[in-house]
Amino acid sequence: MCVAVAKVAWNVAMRDRPDIVPSINPFAKVDISAYVPKETRPVTPEELNRFVAAADSAGEPSIGTAAMIAFYWLQRQVDILKRLQWTAYRPKDAPETVMIFHHKTGASVPMPLYDVDGTVLWPELMERLDAAPRHGTLIVTRDKLDRNRKIHLPWRADYFRHRVSEIRAGAGIDAEAKFMGLRHGGNTVAADDGLTDAQLRALSGHRTASMTALYSKQTKKQRQDGARKMLDARTKRGNLSE
């Protein structure tokens, strides 16, 4: 990013002050193709269950709830902790939905809670929310009363991150499984389950296929499913004997 910005800035400065800025841009041919950003490791469903159980055992079920929202409803941490209110869950004008807002993209996703035949689509999370105490306007708040104010305060990002780290360690999950990995994990499981790009974007609030691809990691299962479809197609064409 620094090289890209420097390249543009040099050109702008050169056009504005050609008398003092050389026309040869030293950043123009800098090779940055070797840079490969570190991928976020997706959290698996099994790790999610262990993490939630550990959070409940630690007396902080709100952290487990936040983890499930990130995994199933694909919402970012900042939106879960600061913006997701009880009024978004089963609102009076749409009691069969939960409104998931993505501040980063501005997308608001009316997430369905039931299928057309009445099947509950998120039984684990909905059961948890329906049984959860409502300590304020936010769905996810700290589980213990503040000593001085005697209310359940919102989680501060730094303390939330600290507690997530401790609960993760207690669950025996490696440190590479970050909270953001829950959202990546939910997207990856959805891709493994065969959701189309359009279906993924409809659930996650992503606006482009490239962003969907960033979150839904390529997996062995996806490759096996793809290879199986190719095998079936070849067999059907008669290009392969069974």
C-alpha positions as CSV (number, residue, x, y, z in Angstrom):
1,M,0.0,0.0,0.0
2,C,2.8,2.4,0.8
3,V,4.5,1.8,-2.5
4,A,1.2,2.3,-4.4
5,V,0.4,5.5,-2.6
6,A,4.0,6.8,-3.1
7,K,3.7,6.1,-6.8
8,V,0.5,8.1,-7.2
9,A,1.8,10.9,-4.9
10,W,5.0,11.2,-6.9
11,N,3.1,11.6,-10.2
12,V,0.8,14.2,-8.7
13,A,3.6,16.2,-7.2
14,M,5.6,16.0,-10.5
15,R,2.7,17.4,-12.5
16,D,2.2,20.2,-10.0
17,R,5.9,21.1,-9.6
18,P,7.8,19.7,-12.5
19,D,10.6,22.3,-11.8
20,I,11.6,20.5,-8.6
21,V,10.2,16.9,-8.9
22,P,12.0,14.7,-11.4
23,S,9.8,13.1,-14.1
24,I,11.3,9.6,-13.4
25,N,9.1,8.0,-10.7
26,P,11.4,5.8,-8.6
27,F,8.3,3.8,-7.4
28,A,6.9,3.1,-10.9
29,K,8.7,-0.2,-11.4
30,V,9.0,-1.4,-7.8
31,D,8.1,-5.1,-7.8
32,I,5.6,-5.9,-5.1
33,S,4.1,-9.0,-6.7
34,A,5.9,-11.3,-4.3
35,Y,3.8,-10.0,-1.4
36,V,1.2,-12.5,-0.2
37,P,-1.1,-11.3,2.6
38,K,-1.6,-13.8,5.4
39,E,-5.0,-15.5,5.1
40,T,-7.4,-15.5,8.1
41,R,-7.9,-19.1,9.2
42,P,-11.6,-20.1,9.1
43,V,-12.9,-21.4,12.4
44,T,-14.6,-24.8,12.0
45,P,-18.1,-25.7,13.3
46,E,-16.5,-28.1,15.9
47,E,-14.2,-25.3,17.1
48,L,-17.3,-23.0,17.4
49,N,-19.1,-25.5,19.6
50,R,-16.1,-25.9,21.8
51,F,-15.6,-22.1,22.1
52,V,-19.3,-21.5,23.0
53,A,-19.2,-24.2,25.6
54,A,-16.0,-22.7,27.1
55,A,-17.6,-19.2,27.2
56,D,-20.7,-20.6,29.0
57,S,-18.5,-22.4,31.5
58,A,-16.6,-19.2,32.1
59,G,-19.8,-17.4,33.0
60,E,-19.7,-15.2,29.9
61,P,-22.4,-16.6,27.5
62,S,-22.6,-13.3,25.7
63,I,-19.2,-14.0,24.1
64,G,-20.5,-17.4,23.0
65,T,-23.6,-15.7,21.5
66,A,-21.4,-13.2,19.7
67,A,-19.4,-16.0,18.2
68,M,-22.5,-17.8,17.0
69,I,-23.8,-14.6,15.4
70,A,-20.5,-14.1,13.6
71,F,-20.5,-17.7,12.3
72,Y,-24.1,-18.1,11.4
73,W,-25.3,-14.6,10.5
74,L,-21.8,-13.6,9.1
75,Q,-21.7,-10.3,11.0
76,R,-18.5,-8.4,11.9
77,Q,-17.4,-8.0,15.5
78,V,-17.8,-4.3,15.6
79,D,-21.4,-4.5,14.4
80,I,-22.2,-7.3,16.9
81,L,-20.8,-5.4,19.9
82,K,-21.9,-1.9,19.0
83,R,-24.9,-2.0,16.7
84,L,-26.9,-5.2,16.9
85,Q,-30.0,-4.3,19.0
86,W,-32.8,-6.4,20.3
87,T,-35.2,-4.4,18.1
88,A,-33.4,-6.0,15.1
89,Y,-34.4,-9.5,16.2
90,R,-38.0,-10.4,15.3
91,P,-39.1,-6.8,14.8
92,K,-42.8,-6.1,15.0
93,D,-43.1,-5.4,11.3
94,A,-41.1,-8.5,10.3
95,P,-41.2,-11.1,13.2
96,E,-39.8,-13.9,11.0
97,T,-36.5,-12.1,10.3
98,V,-33.5,-10.6,12.0
99,M,-32.0,-7.4,10.5
100,I,-28.2,-7.9,10.1
101,F,-26.5,-4.6,9.4
102,H,-23.0,-4.4,7.9
103,H,-21.6,-0.9,8.6
104,K,-18.5,-1.5,6.4
105,T,-20.5,-2.0,3.2
106,G,-23.8,-0.3,4.3
107,A,-25.7,-3.4,3.5
108,S,-28.7,-4.4,5.6
109,V,-29.7,-8.0,5.3
110,P,-33.2,-9.2,6.4
111,M,-32.0,-12.6,7.5
112,P,-34.9,-15.1,7.4
113,L,-35.5,-17.1,10.6
114,Y,-37.9,-19.6,9.0
115,D,-38.2,-21.5,5.8
116,V,-41.3,-21.4,3.7
117,D,-42.6,-24.5,5.4
118,G,-42.0,-23.1,8.9
119,T,-38.7,-24.9,9.5
120,V,-36.5,-23.0,12.0
121,L,-33.4,-22.1,10.0
122,W,-31.1,-21.2,12.9
123,P,-32.3,-23.4,15.8
124,E,-29.2,-23.3,17.9
125,L,-28.8,-19.5,17.8
126,M,-32.5,-18.7,18.1
127,E,-33.0,-21.0,21.1
128,R,-30.1,-19.2,22.7
129,L,-31.4,-15.7,22.0
130,D,-35.0,-16.5,23.0
131,A,-33.7,-17.7,26.4
132,A,-31.2,-14.9,26.9
133,P,-31.8,-12.1,29.4
134,R,-32.2,-8.7,27.9
135,H,-29.8,-6.4,29.8
136,G,-30.3,-3.3,27.6
137,T,-30.8,-2.3,24.0
138,L,-27.8,-4.3,22.6
139,I,-28.1,-8.0,22.3
140,V,-24.5,-8.6,23.3
141,T,-23.4,-6.9,26.5
142,R,-21.1,-7.8,29.3
143,D,-22.5,-10.5,31.5
144,K,-21.6,-9.0,34.9
145,L,-22.9,-5.8,36.3
146,D,-20.5,-2.9,36.4
147,R,-19.5,-2.3,40.0
148,N,-20.0,1.5,39.9
149,R,-22.9,2.0,37.4
150,K,-24.7,-1.2,38.3
151,I,-25.6,-1.9,34.7
152,H,-24.5,-4.3,32.0
153,L,-22.1,-2.3,29.9
154,P,-21.2,-2.9,26.2
155,W,-18.0,-4.8,25.6
156,R,-15.0,-2.7,24.8
157,A,-13.1,-4.1,21.8
158,D,-9.8,-4.5,23.7
159,Y,-11.3,-6.3,26.7
160,F,-13.5,-8.4,24.5
161,R,-10.4,-9.5,22.5
162,H,-8.6,-10.3,25.7
163,R,-11.5,-12.5,27.0
164,V,-11.9,-14.2,23.6
165,S,-8.2,-15.1,23.7
166,E,-8.5,-16.6,27.2
167,I,-11.7,-18.5,26.4
168,R,-10.1,-19.8,23.2
169,A,-7.1,-21.1,25.1
170,G,-9.4,-22.7,27.7
171,A,-11.2,-24.5,24.9
172,G,-7.9,-25.9,23.6
173,I,-8.2,-24.0,20.3
174,D,-5.0,-22.6,18.7
175,A,-4.3,-18.9,18.7
176,E,-4.5,-18.6,14.9
177,A,-8.3,-19.0,15.3
178,K,-9.2,-15.3,15.6
179,F,-12.7,-14.0,16.2
180,M,-12.8,-12.7,12.6
181,G,-12.1,-16.3,11.6
182,L,-15.7,-17.1,12.7
183,R,-17.1,-15.1,9.9
184,H,-14.6,-16.7,7.5
185,G,-15.6,-20.1,8.8
186,G,-19.3,-19.5,8.3
187,N,-18.7,-18.4,4.7
188,T,-16.4,-21.4,4.1
189,V,-18.9,-23.9,5.5
190,A,-21.6,-22.3,3.3
191,A,-19.4,-22.8,0.2
192,D,-18.7,-26.4,1.2
193,D,-22.4,-26.9,1.4
194,G,-22.7,-25.9,-2.2
195,L,-24.2,-22.4,-1.9
196,T,-23.9,-20.4,-5.1
197,D,-22.1,-17.1,-5.2
198,A,-25.4,-15.2,-5.3
199,Q,-26.7,-17.1,-2.3
200,L,-23.5,-16.4,-0.4
201,R,-23.7,-12.7,-1.1
202,A,-27.3,-12.6,-0.1
203,L,-26.5,-14.0,3.3
204,S,-23.1,-12.2,3.9
205,G,-24.0,-8.7,2.6
206,H,-21.0,-8.7,0.3
207,R,-21.5,-6.7,-2.8
208,T,-19.0,-8.4,-5.1
209,A,-18.0,-11.9,-6.0
210,S,-14.4,-11.1,-5.3
211,M,-15.2,-10.3,-1.6
212,T,-17.2,-13.4,-1.3
213,A,-14.2,-15.4,-2.6
214,L,-12.0,-13.7,0.0
215,Y,-14.1,-15.0,2.9
216,S,-15.2,-18.4,1.6
217,K,-11.9,-20.3,1.5
218,Q,-11.1,-23.0,-1.0
219,T,-11.2,-26.4,0.7
220,K,-10.6,-30.1,0.0
221,K,-14.3,-30.8,0.1
222,Q,-15.0,-28.2,-2.5
223,R,-12.3,-29.7,-4.8
224,Q,-13.7,-33.2,-4.2
225,D,-17.2,-32.1,-5.0
226,G,-16.0,-30.4,-8.1
227,A,-14.0,-33.4,-9.2
228,R,-17.0,-35.7,-8.5
229,K,-19.2,-33.5,-10.7
230,M,-16.7,-33.7,-13.5
231,L,-16.5,-37.5,-13.1
232,D,-20.2,-37.8,-13.2
233,A,-20.4,-35.6,-16.3
234,R,-17.7,-37.7,-18.1
235,T,-19.5,-40.9,-17.2
236,K,-22.8,-39.6,-18.4
237,R,-21.2,-38.6,-21.8
238,G,-19.8,-42.1,-22.1
239,N,-16.2,-40.9,-21.9
240,L,-15.5,-43.1,-18.9
241,S,-16.5,-46.6,-18.2
242,E,-17.8,-47.6,-14.8
